[in-house]
Amino acid sequence: MELVAGSRTEPIETFYSNDSDYNFSALSADDLKEVRDAVADVGSGNVPPPTDGPKYNLFNYLVKGVTSYLAPSVTLRYIYTSTSVPSLANIMKTIANPNNAPSLPAGSNWLFSNLSYTVIYDGTAAKFRVTEEYLASGKDGWDPNLYPAI
């Protein structure tokens, strides 16, 4: 098993915070449209900018050119040898806890995102060196409509 922790970029509008003034992920589609319209109108005065709360803070980020943020990214890899070709049936499906995976926060899960293998011939039979990759979700898990459970 191998674990790789790093970061990935996510749209600033999806940022979650316990501080309600910075919890942009809680903004409605209408709120986001209001902020985007105000950003697009900067300088003309036709659309007033938001004056407080998360809309105000998001507006200020967007006006400064901040359109994304770094979110944690955790990939778990299982590398093993098999005597049979691995199945692709579960690619892009979720699992709560792969074998010996570290615990994730409540509501999170893993997405079986990649599978690769190399054929190894040892002189008597073919074997397969398999790598399975699982990607950790954010706090609400992978959307079950897009990524069904295994």
C-alpha positions in Angstrom: 0.0 0.0 0.0 1.2 3.5 -0.8 -0.4 6.8 0.2 0.2 10.1 -1.6 -1.0 13.3 0.0 -0.9 16.6 -1.8 -3.2 19.2 -3.2 -5.4 20.0 -6.1 -7.1 23.2 -7.3 -10.8 23.7 -6.8 -13.1 26.6 -7.9 -13.2 29.3 -5.1 -17.0 29.1 -5.2 -16.9 25.6 -3.8 -14.8 26.6 -0.7 -16.2 25.3 2.6 -15.5 26.9 5.9 -16.9 26.7 9.4 -16.8 30.5 9.3 -20.1 31.4 7.6 -18.6 34.6 6.1 -16.2 32.4 4.1 -18.4 29.4 3.4 -18.9 30.0 -0.3 -20.1 26.5 -0.9 -23.4 27.4 0.9 -24.2 30.2 -1.5 -27.2 29.6 -3.7 -27.1 29.8 -7.5 -28.8 33.2 -7.3 -26.2 34.4 -4.8 -23.4 33.3 -7.1 -25.0 35.0 -10.1 -25.3 38.2 -8.1 -21.6 38.0 -7.2 -20.5 37.2 -10.8 -22.7 40.0 -12.2 -21.1 42.5 -9.7 -17.6 41.3 -10.7 -18.4 41.7 -14.4 -19.7 45.2 -13.8 -16.8 46.5 -11.7 -16.2 50.1 -12.6 -19.5 50.9 -14.3 -21.6 51.2 -11.2 -24.6 49.6 -12.7 -24.6 46.6 -10.4 -23.8 47.3 -6.8 -21.2 45.0 -5.2 -22.2 42.9 -2.2 -21.6 44.7 1.1 -21.2 41.9 3.7 -21.0 38.2 4.4 -19.8 35.4 2.1 -21.0 37.2 -1.1 -18.8 40.2 -0.1 -15.8 38.0 0.6 -16.2 36.0 -2.6 -16.6 39.2 -4.6 -13.3 40.5 -3.2 -11.5 37.3 -4.0 -12.8 37.3 -7.6 -12.0 40.9 -8.2 -8.4 40.2 -7.1 -8.3 37.4 -9.6 -8.5 34.5 -7.1 -10.6 31.9 -8.9 -9.4 28.7 -7.1 -8.0 27.4 -3.9 -5.8 24.5 -3.0 -7.7 21.6 -1.4 -6.2 18.4 0.1 -5.8 15.5 -2.3 -5.2 11.9 -1.0 -4.5 9.0 -3.3 -4.2 5.5 -2.0 -2.4 2.9 -4.1 -2.5 -0.9 -3.7 0.2 -2.7 -5.7 0.0 -6.5 -5.8 0.6 -9.5 -8.1 -2.3 -11.5 -9.4 -2.6 -14.7 -11.5 -5.6 -13.3 -13.4 -6.4 -10.2 -15.4 -7.9 -7.6 -13.0 -11.5 -6.6 -13.5 -12.5 -3.1 -14.7 -16.0 -3.5 -13.3 -15.6 -1.3 -10.3 -13.7 1.6 -11.9 -15.3 5.0 -10.9 -17.3 3.5 -8.1 -17.0 4.4 -4.5 -16.1 2.4 -1.4 -16.3 3.5 2.2 -13.1 1.9 3.3 -10.8 -0.1 1.0 -8.7 -2.8 2.7 -6.4 -1.2 5.4 -7.1 2.3 4.2 -6.6 5.2 6.7 -9.8 6.5 8.2 -11.4 9.5 6.5 -13.6 12.1 8.2 -17.3 11.2 8.7 -19.2 11.4 5.4 -16.1 10.9 3.2 -15.4 7.9 1.0 -13.0 6.6 -1.6 -13.4 6.5 -5.4 -11.7 3.6 -7.3 -10.3 6.0 -9.9 -7.5 4.1 -11.7 -6.3 0.6 -12.4 -3.2 -0.4 -14.3 -1.3 -3.7 -14.8 1.8 -5.1 -16.4 2.1 -8.6 -17.6 5.0 -10.5 -16.0 6.1 -13.8 -17.5 8.1 -15.9 -15.1 8.9 -18.7 -17.6 6.0 -20.9 -16.6 2.9 -18.7 -16.4 1.8 -15.1 -16.9 1.2 -13.0 -13.8 0.0 -9.5 -13.5 1.5 -6.6 -11.5 -1.6 -4.6 -10.6 -1.9 -1.1 -9.3 -5.3 0.1 -8.0 -5.8 3.8 -7.1 -8.4 5.2 -4.8 -9.0 8.9 -4.4 -10.3 10.3 -1.1 -13.4 12.6 -1.3 -14.2 15.8 0.4 -16.4 16.1 3.5 -19.6 15.0 1.8 -18.3 12.0 -0.1 -18.4 11.4 -3.9 -21.8 12.2 -5.4 -23.6 8.8 -5.5 -25.5 9.9 -8.7 -22.2 10.2 -10.5 -20.2 7.6 -8.7 -22.2 4.6 -7.4 -21.0 2.4 -4.6 -19.2 -0.8 -5.3 
